[in-house]
Amino acid sequence: MHGYAEDKPRLIKRLHRIEGQVRGIERMLEEDRYCIDILTQIAAVKTALEQVGAQLLEGHVTHCVHDAIASGDVEAVDEKTAELLAVVQRFVKTR
C-alpha cells in the first residue's frame, strides 16, 4: 500500500479540478484574453500541483520512509532516504 492510499480519491478529485483549470487556460488563449490574467491562472495551477505534490511527499515520509525505518532493514532505509532526498531536491529546484 502506498502512503497516499487513504487520500487517493481526494487527490484524484483535485487533479481533475487542476485539469479543468488547464483547459480553462487553453480557452483563455483561444479567446485572446489578457496575458496577466492567463499568467495568474498558470500560477494558480502551479501552486495547486505543488500542493498535491506536498501531500504525496507527506504520505511518502509518514508511510514508506517510516515503514523502512521501523523495519530495521538498513538497505530499505538507505533506499527510501535516497528517494526522499532526490524528490526534495527536485521540489527545491522548481521554486
mmCIF file as gemmi writes it, N, C-alpha and C atoms, coordinates in Angstrom:
data_model
loop_
_atom_site.group_PDB
_atom_site.id
_atom_site.type_symbol
_atom_site.label_atom_id
_atom_site.label_alt_id
_atom_site.label_comp_id
_atom_site.label_asym_id
_atom_site.label_entity_id
_atom_site.label_seq_id
_atom_site.pdbx_PDB_ins_code
_atom_site.Cartn_x
_atom_site.Cartn_y
_atom_site.Cartn_z
_atom_site.occupancy
_atom_site.B_iso_or_equiv
_atom_site.pdbx_formal_charge
_atom_site.auth_seq_id
_atom_site.auth_asym_id
_atom_site.pdbx_PDB_model_num
ATOM 1 N N . MET Axp A 1 ? 0.846 -1.176 0 1 0 ? 1 A 1
ATOM 2 C CA . MET Axp A 1 ? 0 0 0 1 0 ? 1 A 1
ATOM 3 C C . MET Axp A 1 ? 0.896 1.246 0 1 0 ? 1 A 1
ATOM 4 N N . HIS Axp A 2 ? 0.517 2.235 -0.759 1 0 ? 2 A 1
ATOM 5 C CA . HIS Axp A 2 ? 1.273 3.477 -0.845 1 0 ? 2 A 1
ATOM 6 C C . HIS Axp A 2 ? 0.806 4.459 0.223 1 0 ? 2 A 1
ATOM 7 N N . GLY Axp A 3 ? 1.662 5.434 0.526 1 0 ? 3 A 1
ATOM 8 C CA . GLY Axp A 3 ? 1.354 6.419 1.547 1 0 ? 3 A 1
ATOM 9 C C . GLY Axp A 3 ? 0.158 7.291 1.235 1 0 ? 3 A 1
ATOM 10 N N . TYR Axp A 4 ? -0.22 7.372 -0.021 1 0 ? 4 A 1
ATOM 11 C CA . TYR Axp A 4 ? -1.344 8.229 -0.408 1 0 ? 4 A 1
ATOM 12 C C . TYR Axp A 4 ? -2.665 7.466 -0.499 1 0 ? 4 A 1
ATOM 13 N N . ALA Axp A 5 ? -2.658 6.202 -0.174 1 0 ? 5 A 1
ATOM 14 C CA . ALA Axp A 5 ? -3.828 5.343 -0.382 1 0 ? 5 A 1
ATOM 15 C C . ALA Axp A 5 ? -5.103 5.905 0.252 1 0 ? 5 A 1
ATOM 16 N N . GLU Axp A 6 ? -5.006 6.409 1.482 1 0 ? 6 A 1
ATOM 17 C CA . GLU Axp A 6 ? -6.205 6.925 2.152 1 0 ? 6 A 1
ATOM 18 C C . GLU Axp A 6 ? -6.721 8.198 1.488 1 0 ? 6 A 1
ATOM 19 N N . ASP Axp A 7 ? -5.816 8.983 0.911 1 0 ? 7 A 1
ATOM 20 C CA . ASP Axp A 7 ? -6.188 10.252 0.286 1 0 ? 7 A 1
ATOM 21 C C . ASP Axp A 7 ? -6.404 10.142 -1.221 1 0 ? 7 A 1
ATOM 22 N N . LYS Axp A 8 ? -6.28 8.948 -1.756 1 0 ? 8 A 1
ATOM 23 C CA . LYS Axp A 8 ? -6.331 8.76 -3.206 1 0 ? 8 A 1
ATOM 24 C C . LYS Axp A 8 ? -7.572 9.376 -3.867 1 0 ? 8 A 1
ATOM 25 N N . PRO Axp A 9 ? -8.79 9.11 -3.388 1 0 ? 9 A 1
ATOM 26 C CA . PRO Axp A 9 ? -9.959 9.713 -4.047 1 0 ? 9 A 1
ATOM 27 C C . PRO Axp A 9 ? -9.909 11.246 -4.035 1 0 ? 9 A 1
ATOM 28 N N . ARG Axp A 10 ? -9.488 11.817 -2.918 1 0 ? 10 A 1
ATOM 29 C CA . ARG Axp A 10 ? -9.409 13.278 -2.802 1 0 ? 10 A 1
ATOM 30 C C . ARG Axp A 10 ? -8.332 13.837 -3.729 1 0 ? 10 A 1
ATOM 31 N N . LEU Axp A 11 ? -7.188 13.148 -3.829 1 0 ? 11 A 1
ATOM 32 C CA . LEU Axp A 11 ? -6.111 13.596 -4.717 1 0 ? 11 A 1
ATOM 33 C C . LEU Axp A 11 ? -6.555 13.524 -6.181 1 0 ? 11 A 1
ATOM 34 N N . ILE Axp A 12 ? -7.236 12.464 -6.546 1 0 ? 12 A 1
ATOM 35 C CA . ILE Axp A 12 ? -7.721 12.325 -7.925 1 0 ? 12 A 1
ATOM 36 C C . ILE Axp A 12 ? -8.734 13.422 -8.239 1 0 ? 12 A 1
ATOM 37 N N . LYS Axp A 13 ? -9.625 13.696 -7.298 1 0 ? 13 A 1
ATOM 38 C CA . LYS Axp A 13 ? -10.6 14.765 -7.486 1 0 ? 13 A 1
ATOM 39 C C . LYS Axp A 13 ? -9.891 16.105 -7.679 1 0 ? 13 A 1
ATOM 40 N N . ARG Axp A 14 ? -8.858 16.353 -6.882 1 0 ? 14 A 1
ATOM 41 C CA . ARG Axp A 14 ? -8.102 17.606 -7.002 1 0 ? 14 A 1
ATOM 42 C C . ARG Axp A 14 ? -7.402 17.68 -8.351 1 0 ? 14 A 1
ATOM 43 N N . LEU Axp A 15 ? -6.83 16.59 -8.806 1 0 ? 15 A 1
ATOM 44 C CA . LEU Axp A 15 ? -6.164 16.572 -10.115 1 0 ? 15 A 1
ATOM 45 C C . LEU Axp A 15 ? -7.156 16.83 -11.245 1 0 ? 15 A 1
ATOM 46 N N . HIS Axp A 16 ? -8.366 16.333 -11.106 1 0 ? 16 A 1
ATOM 47 C CA . HIS Axp A 16 ? -9.389 16.606 -12.117 1 0 ? 16 A 1
ATOM 48 C C . HIS Axp A 16 ? -9.724 18.094 -12.158 1 0 ? 16 A 1
ATOM 49 N N . ARG Axp A 17 ? -9.783 18.723 -10.971 1 0 ? 17 A 1
ATOM 50 C CA . ARG Axp A 17 ? -10.038 20.166 -10.943 1 0 ? 17 A 1
ATOM 51 C C . ARG Axp A 17 ? -8.884 20.934 -11.588 1 0 ? 17 A 1
ATOM 52 N N . ILE Axp A 18 ? -7.671 20.489 -11.335 1 0 ? 18 A 1
ATOM 53 C CA . ILE Axp A 18 ? -6.495 21.133 -11.941 1 0 ? 18 A 1
ATOM 54 C C . ILE Axp A 18 ? -6.542 20.962 -13.457 1 0 ? 18 A 1
ATOM 55 N N . GLU Axp A 19 ? -6.93 19.787 -13.897 1 0 ? 19 A 1
ATOM 56 C CA . GLU Axp A 19 ? -7.081 19.541 -15.335 1 0 ? 19 A 1
ATOM 57 C C . GLU Axp A 19 ? -8.08 20.529 -15.941 1 0 ? 19 A 1
ATOM 58 N N . GLY Axp A 20 ? -9.171 20.772 -15.238 1 0 ? 20 A 1
ATOM 59 C CA . GLY Axp A 20 ? -10.153 21.741 -15.696 1 0 ? 20 A 1
ATOM 60 C C . GLY Axp A 20 ? -9.574 23.145 -15.75 1 0 ? 20 A 1
ATOM 61 N N . GLN Axp A 21 ? -8.732 23.477 -14.776 1 0 ? 21 A 1
ATOM 62 C CA . GLN Axp A 21 ? -8.081 24.78 -14.778 1 0 ? 21 A 1
ATOM 63 C C . GLN Axp A 21 ? -7.19 24.931 -16.016 1 0 ? 21 A 1
ATOM 64 N N . VAL Axp A 22 ? -6.474 23.877 -16.349 1 0 ? 22 A 1
ATOM 65 C CA . VAL Axp A 22 ? -5.584 23.916 -17.525 1 0 ? 22 A 1
ATOM 66 C C . VAL Axp A 22 ? -6.409 24.089 -18.795 1 0 ? 22 A 1
ATOM 67 N N . ARG Axp A 23 ? -7.534 23.387 -18.894 1 0 ? 23 A 1
ATOM 68 C CA . ARG Axp A 23 ? -8.409 23.579 -20.053 1 0 ? 23 A 1
ATOM 69 C C . ARG Axp A 23 ? -8.932 25.009 -20.108 1 0 ? 23 A 1
ATOM 70 N N . GLY Axp A 24 ? -9.198 25.59 -18.932 1 0 ? 24 A 1
ATOM 71 C CA . GLY Axp A 24 ? -9.627 26.978 -18.88 1 0 ? 24 A 1
ATOM 72 C C . GLY Axp A 24 ? -8.553 27.922 -19.393 1 0 ? 24 A 1
ATOM 73 N N . ILE Axp A 25 ? -7.313 27.631 -19.097 1 0 ? 25 A 1
ATOM 74 C CA . ILE Axp A 25 ? -6.204 28.445 -19.603 1 0 ? 25 A 1
ATOM 75 C C . ILE Axp A 25 ? -6.147 28.347 -21.124 1 0 ? 25 A 1
ATOM 76 N N . GLU Axp A 26 ? -6.341 27.153 -21.637 1 0 ? 26 A 1
ATOM 77 C CA . GLU Axp A 26 ? -6.358 26.972 -23.095 1 0 ? 26 A 1
ATOM 78 C C . GLU Axp A 26 ? -7.458 27.833 -23.725 1 0 ? 26 A 1
ATOM 79 N N . ARG Axp A 27 ? -8.639 27.818 -23.108 1 0 ? 27 A 1
ATOM 80 C CA . ARG Axp A 27 ? -9.732 28.644 -23.629 1 0 ? 27 A 1
ATOM 81 C C . ARG Axp A 27 ? -9.385 30.128 -23.568 1 0 ? 27 A 1
ATOM 82 N N . MET Axp A 28 ? -8.729 30.526 -22.508 1 0 ? 28 A 1
ATOM 83 C CA . MET Axp A 28 ? -8.323 31.934 -22.378 1 0 ? 28 A 1
ATOM 84 C C . MET Axp A 28 ? -7.401 32.336 -23.528 1 0 ? 28 A 1
ATOM 85 N N . LEU Axp A 29 ? -6.485 31.442 -23.874 1 0 ? 29 A 1
ATOM 86 C CA . LEU Axp A 29 ? -5.594 31.726 -25.002 1 0 ? 29 A 1
ATOM 87 C C . LEU Axp A 29 ? -6.383 31.815 -26.305 1 0 ? 29 A 1
ATOM 88 N N . GLU Axp A 30 ? -7.293 30.864 -26.489 1 0 ? 30 A 1
ATOM 89 C CA . GLU Axp A 30 ? -8.109 30.862 -27.709 1 0 ? 30 A 1
ATOM 90 C C . GLU Axp A 30 ? -8.945 32.141 -27.821 1 0 ? 30 A 1
ATOM 91 N N . GLU Axp A 31 ? -9.372 32.675 -26.685 1 0 ? 31 A 1
ATOM 92 C CA . GLU Axp A 31 ? -10.215 33.871 -26.666 1 0 ? 31 A 1
ATOM 93 C C . GLU Axp A 31 ? -9.405 35.163 -26.618 1 0 ? 31 A 1
ATOM 94 N N . ASP Axp A 32 ? -8.08 35.035 -26.727 1 0 ? 32 A 1
ATOM 95 C CA . ASP Axp A 32 ? -7.185 36.198 -26.696 1 0 ? 32 A 1
ATOM 96 C C . ASP Axp A 32 ? -7.369 37.036 -25.434 1 0 ? 32 A 1
ATOM 97 N N . ARG Axp A 33 ? -7.448 36.381 -24.301 1 0 ? 33 A 1
ATOM 98 C CA . ARG Axp A 33 ? -7.605 37.082 -23.028 1 0 ? 33 A 1
ATOM 99 C C . ARG Axp A 33 ? -6.321 37.794 -22.642 1 0 ? 33 A 1
ATOM 100 N N . TYR Axp A 34 ? -6.411 38.692 -21.706 1 0 ? 34 A 1
ATOM 101 C CA . TYR Axp A 34 ? -5.291 39.493 -21.242 1 0 ? 34 A 1
ATOM 102 C C . TYR Axp A 34 ? -4.202 38.601 -20.653 1 0 ? 34 A 1
ATOM 103 N N . CYS Axp A 35 ? -2.96 38.858 -21.049 1 0 ? 35 A 1
ATOM 104 C CA . CYS Axp A 35 ? -1.842 37.985 -20.679 1 0 ? 35 A 1
ATOM 105 C C . CYS Axp A 35 ? -1.668 37.848 -19.163 1 0 ? 35 A 1
ATOM 106 N N . ILE Axp A 36 ? -1.865 38.927 -18.419 1 0 ? 36 A 1
ATOM 107 C CA . ILE Axp A 36 ? -1.705 38.853 -16.97 1 0 ? 36 A 1
ATOM 108 C C . ILE Axp A 36 ? -2.747 37.918 -16.354 1 0 ? 36 A 1
ATOM 109 N N . ASP Axp A 37 ? -3.948 37.924 -16.886 1 0 ? 37 A 1
ATOM 110 C CA . ASP Axp A 37 ? -4.986 37.012 -16.391 1 0 ? 37 A 1
ATOM 111 C C . ASP Axp A 37 ? -4.595 35.56 -16.644 1 0 ? 37 A 1
ATOM 112 N N . ILE Axp A 38 ? -4.017 35.294 -17.785 1 0 ? 38 A 1
ATOM 113 C CA . ILE Axp A 38 ? -3.575 33.935 -18.123 1 0 ? 38 A 1
ATOM 114 C C . ILE Axp A 38 ? -2.431 33.522 -17.204 1 0 ? 38 A 1
ATOM 115 N N . LEU Axp A 39 ? -1.469 34.423 -17.016 1 0 ? 39 A 1
ATOM 116 C CA . LEU Axp A 39 ? -0.335 34.118 -16.133 1 0 ? 39 A 1
ATOM 117 C C . LEU Axp A 39 ? -0.788 33.884 -14.699 1 0 ? 39 A 1
ATOM 118 N N . THR Axp A 40 ? -1.795 34.598 -14.262 1 0 ? 40 A 1
ATOM 119 C CA . THR Axp A 40 ? -2.348 34.39 -12.926 1 0 ? 40 A 1
ATOM 120 C C . THR Axp A 40 ? -2.909 32.983 -12.793 1 0 ? 40 A 1
ATOM 121 N N . GLN Axp A 41 ? -3.616 32.525 -13.83 1 0 ? 41 A 1
ATOM 122 C CA . GLN Axp A 41 ? -4.169 31.173 -13.81 1 0 ? 41 A 1
ATOM 123 C C . GLN Axp A 41 ? -3.076 30.11 -13.861 1 0 ? 41 A 1
ATOM 124 N N . ILE Axp A 42 ? -2.028 30.365 -14.616 1 0 ? 42 A 1
ATOM 125 C CA . ILE Axp A 42 ? -0.896 29.427 -14.678 1 0 ? 42 A 1
ATOM 126 C C . ILE Axp A 42 ? -0.255 29.303 -13.3 1 0 ? 42 A 1
ATOM 127 N N . ALA Axp A 43 ? -0.076 30.436 -12.614 1 0 ? 43 A 1
ATOM 128 C CA . ALA Axp A 43 ? 0.485 30.407 -11.264 1 0 ? 43 A 1
ATOM 129 C C . ALA Axp A 43 ? -0.409 29.608 -10.316 1 0 ? 43 A 1
ATOM 130 N N . ALA Axp A 44 ? -1.729 29.747 -10.472 1 0 ? 44 A 1
ATOM 131 C CA . ALA Axp A 44 ? -2.658 29.01 -9.627 1 0 ? 44 A 1
ATOM 132 C C . ALA Axp A 44 ? -2.551 27.502 -9.862 1 0 ? 44 A 1
ATOM 133 N N . VAL Axp A 45 ? -2.402 27.103 -11.122 1 0 ? 45 A 1
ATOM 134 C CA . VAL Axp A 45 ? -2.243 25.681 -11.45 1 0 ? 45 A 1
ATOM 135 C C . VAL Axp A 45 ? -0.938 25.15 -10.863 1 0 ? 45 A 1
ATOM 136 N N . LYS Axp A 46 ? 0.115 25.932 -11.005 1 0 ? 46 A 1
ATOM 137 C CA . LYS Axp A 46 ? 1.414 25.512 -10.462 1 0 ? 46 A 1
ATOM 138 C C . LYS Axp A 46 ? 1.32 25.319 -8.947 1 0 ? 46 A 1
ATOM 139 N N . THR Axp A 47 ? 0.687 26.26 -8.267 1 0 ? 47 A 1
ATOM 140 C CA . THR Axp A 47 ? 0.516 26.151 -6.817 1 0 ? 47 A 1
ATOM 141 C C . THR Axp A 47 ? -0.304 24.922 -6.448 1 0 ? 47 A 1
ATOM 142 N N . ALA Axp A 48 ? -1.379 24.687 -7.19 1 0 ? 48 A 1
ATOM 143 C CA . ALA Axp A 48 ? -2.235 23.527 -6.917 1 0 ? 48 A 1
ATOM 144 C C . ALA Axp A 48 ? -1.463 22.221 -7.092 1 0 ? 48 A 1
ATOM 145 N N . LEU Axp A 49 ? -0.659 22.135 -8.144 1 0 ? 49 A 1
ATOM 146 C CA . LEU Axp A 49 ? 0.144 20.925 -8.358 1 0 ? 49 A 1
ATOM 147 C C . LEU Axp A 49 ? 1.187 20.75 -7.259 1 0 ? 49 A 1
ATOM 148 N N . GLU Axp A 50 ? 1.774 21.855 -6.832 1 0 ? 50 A 1
ATOM 149 C CA . GLU Axp A 50 ? 2.752 21.78 -5.74 1 0 ? 50 A 1
ATOM 150 C C . GLU Axp A 50 ? 2.084 21.274 -4.463 1 0 ? 50 A 1
ATOM 151 N N . GLN Axp A 51 ? 0.858 21.684 -4.218 1 0 ? 51 A 1
ATOM 152 C CA . GLN Axp A 51 ? 0.13 21.219 -3.038 1 0 ? 51 A 1
ATOM 153 C C . GLN Axp A 51 ? -0.154 19.724 -3.115 1 0 ? 51 A 1
ATOM 154 N N . VAL Axp A 52 ? -0.518 19.248 -4.289 1 0 ? 52 A 1
ATOM 155 C CA . VAL Axp A 52 ? -0.724 17.805 -4.469 1 0 ? 52 A 1
ATOM 156 C C . VAL Axp A 52 ? 0.6 17.073 -4.236 1 0 ? 52 A 1
ATOM 157 N N . GLY Axp A 53 ? 1.665 17.616 -4.785 1 0 ? 53 A 1
ATOM 158 C CA . GLY Axp A 53 ? 2.987 17.014 -4.58 1 0 ? 53 A 1
ATOM 159 C C . GLY Axp A 53 ? 3.373 16.987 -3.117 1 0 ? 53 A 1
ATOM 160 N N . ALA Axp A 54 ? 3.083 18.052 -2.387 1 0 ? 54 A 1
ATOM 161 C CA . ALA Axp A 54 ? 3.402 18.1 -0.959 1 0 ? 54 A 1
ATOM 162 C C . ALA Axp A 54 ? 2.621 17.044 -0.189 1 0 ? 54 A 1
ATOM 163 N N . GLN Axp A 55 ? 1.365 16.832 -0.569 1 0 ? 55 A 1
ATOM 164 C CA . GLN Axp A 55 ? 0.565 15.787 0.082 1 0 ? 55 A 1
ATOM 165 C C . GLN Axp A 55 ? 1.148 14.407 -0.197 1 0 ? 55 A 1
ATOM 166 N N . LEU Axp A 56 ? 1.571 14.191 -1.43 1 0 ? 56 A 1
ATOM 167 C CA . LEU Axp A 56 ? 2.173 12.903 -1.774 1 0 ? 56 A 1
ATOM 168 C C . LEU Axp A 56 ? 3.496 12.708 -1.022 1 0 ? 56 A 1
ATOM 169 N N . LEU Axp A 57 ? 4.261 13.773 -0.918 1 0 ? 57 A 1
ATOM 170 C CA . LEU Axp A 57 ? 5.532 13.706 -0.193 1 0 ? 57 A 1
ATOM 171 C C . LEU Axp A 57 ? 5.293 13.387 1.277 1 0 ? 57 A 1
ATOM 172 N N . GLU Axp A 58 ? 4.293 14.032 1.863 1 0 ? 58 A 1
ATOM 173 C CA . GLU Axp A 58 ? 3.962 13.755 3.258 1 0 ? 58 A 1
ATOM 174 C C . GLU Axp A 58 ? 3.585 12.28 3.442 1 0 ? 58 A 1
ATOM 175 N N . GLY Axp A 59 ? 2.786 11.763 2.53 1 0 ? 59 A 1
ATOM 176 C CA . GLY Axp A 59 ? 2.411 10.352 2.597 1 0 ? 59 A 1
ATOM 177 C C . GLY Axp A 59 ? 3.608 9.436 2.458 1 0 ? 59 A 1
ATOM 178 N N . HIS Axp A 60 ? 4.544 9.818 1.589 1 0 ? 60 A 1
ATOM 179 C CA . HIS Axp A 60 ? 5.75 9.003 1.401 1 0 ? 60 A 1
ATOM 180 C C . HIS Axp A 60 ? 6.562 8.956 2.696 1 0 ? 60 A 1
ATOM 181 N N . VAL Axp A 61 ? 6.721 10.114 3.329 1 0 ? 61 A 1
ATOM 182 C CA . VAL Axp A 61 ? 7.519 10.168 4.556 1 0 ? 61 A 1
ATOM 183 C C . VAL Axp A 61 ? 6.832 9.419 5.686 1 0 ? 61 A 1
ATOM 184 N N . THR Axp A 62 ? 5.537 9.68 5.879 1 0 ? 62 A 1
ATOM 185 C CA . THR Axp A 62 ? 4.842 9.09 7.019 1 0 ? 62 A 1
ATOM 186 C C . THR Axp A 62 ? 4.499 7.62 6.831 1 0 ? 62 A 1
ATOM 187 N N . HIS Axp A 63 ? 4.607 7.133 5.619 1 0 ? 63 A 1
ATOM 188 C CA . HIS Axp A 63 ? 4.29 5.728 5.375 1 0 ? 63 A 1
ATOM 189 C C . HIS Axp A 63 ? 5.522 4.96 4.913 1 0 ? 63 A 1
ATOM 190 N N . CYS Axp A 64 ? 6 5.269 3.736 1 0 ? 64 A 1
ATOM 191 C CA . CYS Axp A 64 ? 7.08 4.485 3.126 1 0 ? 64 A 1
ATOM 192 C C . CYS Axp A 64 ? 8.398 4.614 3.89 1 0 ? 64 A 1
ATOM 193 N N . VAL Axp A 65 ? 8.81 5.848 4.159 1 0 ? 65 A 1
ATOM 194 C CA . VAL Axp A 65 ? 10.069 6.056 4.881 1 0 ? 65 A 1
ATOM 195 C C . VAL Axp A 65 ? 9.934 5.544 6.313 1 0 ? 65 A 1
ATOM 196 N N . HIS Axp A 66 ? 8.815 5.868 6.945 1 0 ? 66 A 1
ATOM 197 C CA . HIS Axp A 66 ? 8.571 5.4 8.311 1 0 ? 66 A 1
ATOM 198 C C . HIS Axp A 66 ? 8.646 3.876 8.397 1 0 ? 66 A 1
ATOM 199 N N . ASP Axp A 67 ? 7.991 3.191 7.459 1 0 ? 67 A 1
ATOM 200 C CA . ASP Axp A 67 ? 7.994 1.725 7.468 1 0 ? 67 A 1
ATOM 201 C C . ASP Axp A 67 ? 9.393 1.157 7.257 1 0 ? 67 A 1
ATOM 202 N N . ALA Axp A 68 ? 10.161 1.799 6.394 1 0 ? 68 A 1
ATOM 203 C CA . ALA Axp A 68 ? 11.528 1.329 6.161 1 0 ? 68 A 1
ATOM 204 C C . ALA Axp A 68 ? 12.352 1.448 7.437 1 0 ? 68 A 1
ATOM 205 N N . ILE Axp A 69 ? 12.217 2.56 8.12 1 0 ? 69 A 1
ATOM 206 C CA . ILE Axp A 69 ? 12.957 2.761 9.372 1 0 ? 69 A 1
ATOM 207 C C . ILE Axp A 69 ? 12.499 1.753 10.422 1 0 ? 69 A 1
ATOM 208 N N . ALA Axp A 70 ? 11.198 1.572 10.546 1 0 ? 70 A 1
ATOM 209 C CA . ALA Axp A 70 ? 10.648 0.636 11.541 1 0 ? 70 A 1
ATOM 210 C C . ALA Axp A 70 ? 11.074 -0.798 11.266 1 0 ? 70 A 1
ATOM 211 N N . SER Axp A 71 ? 11.314 -1.118 9.986 1 0 ? 71 A 1
ATOM 212 C CA . SER Axp A 71 ? 11.695 -2.495 9.647 1 0 ? 71 A 1
ATOM 213 C C . SER Axp A 71 ? 13.099 -2.843 10.115 1 0 ? 71 A 1
ATOM 214 N N . GLY Axp A 72 ? 13.94 -1.827 10.297 1 0 ? 72 A 1
ATOM 215 C CA . GLY Axp A 72 ? 15.323 -2.084 10.69 1 0 ? 72 A 1
ATOM 216 C C . GLY Axp A 72 ? 16.198 -2.547 9.539 1 0 ? 72 A 1
ATOM 217 N N . ASP Axp A 73 ? 15.648 -2.619 8.35 1 0 ? 73 A 1
ATOM 218 C CA . ASP Axp A 73 ? 16.388 -3.038 7.161 1 0 ? 73 A 1
ATOM 219 C C . ASP Axp A 73 ? 17.209 -1.85 6.654 1 0 ? 73 A 1
ATOM 220 N N . VAL Axp A 74 ? 18.521 -1.933 6.85 1 0 ? 74 A 1
ATOM 221 C CA . VAL Axp A 74 ? 19.411 -0.821 6.514 1 0 ? 74 A 1
ATOM 222 C C . VAL Axp A 74 ? 19.35 -0.495 5.019 1 0 ? 74 A 1
ATOM 223 N N . GLU Axp A 75 ? 19.267 -1.499 4.171 1 0 ? 75 A 1
ATOM 224 C CA . GLU Axp A 75 ? 19.175 -1.253 2.725 1 0 ? 75 A 1
ATOM 225 C C . GLU Axp A 75 ? 17.885 -0.505 2.376 1 0 ? 75 A 1
ATOM 226 N N . ALA Axp A 76 ? 16.781 -0.911 2.972 1 0 ? 76 A 1
ATOM 227 C CA . ALA Axp A 76 ? 15.499 -0.244 2.716 1 0 ? 76 A 1
ATOM 228 C C . ALA Axp A 76 ? 15.542 1.203 3.205 1 0 ? 76 A 1
ATOM 229 N N . VAL Axp A 77 ? 16.142 1.426 4.353 1 0 ? 77 A 1
ATOM 230 C CA . VAL Axp A 77 ? 16.27 2.794 4.885 1 0 ? 77 A 1
ATOM 231 C C . VAL Axp A 77 ? 17.118 3.638 3.949 1 0 ? 77 A 1
ATOM 232 N N . ASP Axp A 78 ? 18.242 3.088 3.494 1 0 ? 78 A 1
ATOM 233 C CA . ASP Axp A 78 ? 19.11 3.824 2.571 1 0 ? 78 A 1
ATOM 234 C C . ASP Axp A 78 ? 18.377 4.157 1.276 1 0 ? 78 A 1
ATOM 235 N N . GLU Axp A 79 ? 17.61 3.199 0.755 1 0 ? 79 A 1
ATOM 236 C CA . GLU Axp A 79 ? 16.864 3.411 -0.487 1 0 ? 79 A 1
ATOM 237 C C . GLU Axp A 79 ? 15.804 4.506 -0.32 1 0 ? 79 A 1
ATOM 238 N N . LYS Axp A 80 ? 15.022 4.407 0.739 1 0 ? 80 A 1
ATOM 239 C CA . LYS Axp A 80 ? 13.962 5.398 0.96 1 0 ? 80 A 1
ATOM 240 C C . LYS Axp A 80 ? 14.54 6.777 1.265 1 0 ? 80 A 1
ATOM 241 N N . THR Axp A 81 ? 15.665 6.823 1.983 1 0 ? 81 A 1
ATOM 242 C CA . THR Axp A 81 ? 16.32 8.1 2.269 1 0 ? 81 A 1
ATOM 243 C C . THR Axp A 81 ? 16.81 8.736 0.974 1 0 ? 81 A 1
ATOM 244 N N . ALA Axp A 82 ? 17.423 7.951 0.099 1 0 ? 82 A 1
ATOM 245 C CA . ALA Axp A 82 ? 17.909 8.468 -1.183 1 0 ? 82 A 1
ATOM 246 C C . ALA Axp A 82 ? 16.747 8.975 -2.032 1 0 ? 82 A 1
ATOM 247 N N . GLU Axp A 83 ? 15.641 8.225 -2.057 1 0 ? 83 A 1
ATOM 248 C CA . GLU Axp A 83 ? 14.45 8.668 -2.802 1 0 ? 83 A 1
ATOM 249 C C . GLU Axp A 83 ? 13.933 9.996 -2.254 1 0 ? 83 A 1
ATOM 250 N N . LEU Axp A 84 ? 13.862 10.074 -0.939 1 0 ? 84 A 1
ATOM 251 C CA . LEU Axp A 84 ? 13.347 11.274 -0.296 1 0 ? 84 A 1
ATOM 252 C C . LEU Axp A 84 ? 14.218 12.492 -0.615 1 0 ? 84 A 1
ATOM 253 N N . LEU Axp A 85 ? 15.523 12.339 -0.493 1 0 ? 85 A 1
ATOM 254 C CA . LEU Axp A 85 ? 16.426 13.448 -0.791 1 0 ? 85 A 1
ATOM 255 C C . LEU Axp A 85 ? 16.326 13.876 -2.246 1 0 ? 85 A 1
ATOM 256 N N . ALA Axp A 86 ? 16.223 12.926 -3.16 1 0 ? 86 A 1
ATOM 257 C CA . ALA Axp A 86 ? 16.112 13.251 -4.586 1 0 ? 86 A 1
ATOM 258 C C . ALA Axp A 86 ? 14.836 14.021 -4.886 1 0 ? 86 A 1
ATOM 259 N N . VAL Axp A 87 ? 13.717 13.614 -4.309 1 0 ? 87 A 1
ATOM 260 C CA . VAL Axp A 87 ? 12.458 14.301 -4.588 1 0 ? 87 A 1
ATOM 261 C C . VAL Axp A 87 ? 12.448 15.687 -3.942 1 0 ? 87 A 1
ATOM 262 N N . VAL Axp A 88 ? 13.022 15.83 -2.764 1 0 ? 88 A 1
ATOM 263 C CA . VAL Axp A 88 ? 13.093 17.159 -2.134 1 0 ? 88 A 1
ATOM 264 C C . VAL Axp A 88 ? 13.952 18.075 -2.978 1 0 ? 88 A 1
ATOM 265 N N . GLN Axp A 89 ? 15.055 17.569 -3.512 1 0 ? 89 A 1
ATOM 266 C CA . GLN Axp A 89 ? 15.908 18.381 -4.391 1 0 ? 89 A 1
ATOM 267 C C . GLN Axp A 89 ? 15.143 18.817 -5.633 1 0 ? 89 A 1
ATOM 268 N N . ARG Axp A 90 ? 14.336 17.94 -6.206 1 0 ? 90 A 1
ATOM 269 C CA . ARG Axp A 90 ? 13.532 18.326 -7.388 1 0 ? 90 A 1
ATOM 270 C C . ARG Axp A 90 ? 12.533 19.404 -7.014 1 0 ? 90 A 1
ATOM 271 N N . PHE Axp A 91 ? 11.894 19.285 -5.861 1 0 ? 91 A 1
ATOM 272 C CA . PHE Axp A 91 ? 10.936 20.297 -5.414 1 0 ? 91 A 1
ATOM 273 C C . PHE Axp A 91 ? 11.626 21.635 -5.216 1 0 ? 91 A 1
ATOM 274 N N . VAL Axp A 92 ? 12.795 21.632 -4.626 1 0 ? 92 A 1
ATOM 275 C CA . VAL Axp A 92 ? 13.518 22.868 -4.358 1 0 ? 92 A 1
ATOM 276 C C . VAL Axp A 92 ? 13.953 23.533 -5.662 1 0 ? 92 A 1
ATOM 277 N N . LYS Axp A 93 ? 14.35 22.765 -6.643 1 0 ? 93 A 1
ATOM 278 C CA . LYS Axp A 93 ? 14.785 23.313 -7.93 1 0 ? 93 A 1
ATOM 279 C C . LYS Axp A 93 ? 13.663 24.011 -8.66 1 0 ? 93 A 1
ATOM 280 N N . THR Axp A 94 ? 12.42 23.583 -8.45 1 0 ? 94 A 1
ATOM 281 C CA . THR Axp A 94 ? 11.304 24.165 -9.189 1 0 ? 94 A 1
ATOM 282 C C . THR Axp A 94 ? 10.81 25.458 -8.567 1 0 ? 94 A 1
ATOM 283 N N . ARG Axp A 95 ? 11.308 25.836 -7.445 1 0 ? 95 A 1
ATOM 284 C CA . ARG Axp A 95 ? 10.841 27.064 -6.761 1 0 ? 95 A 1
ATOM 285 C C . ARG Axp A 95 ? 11.756 28.214 -7.042 1 0 ? 95 A 1
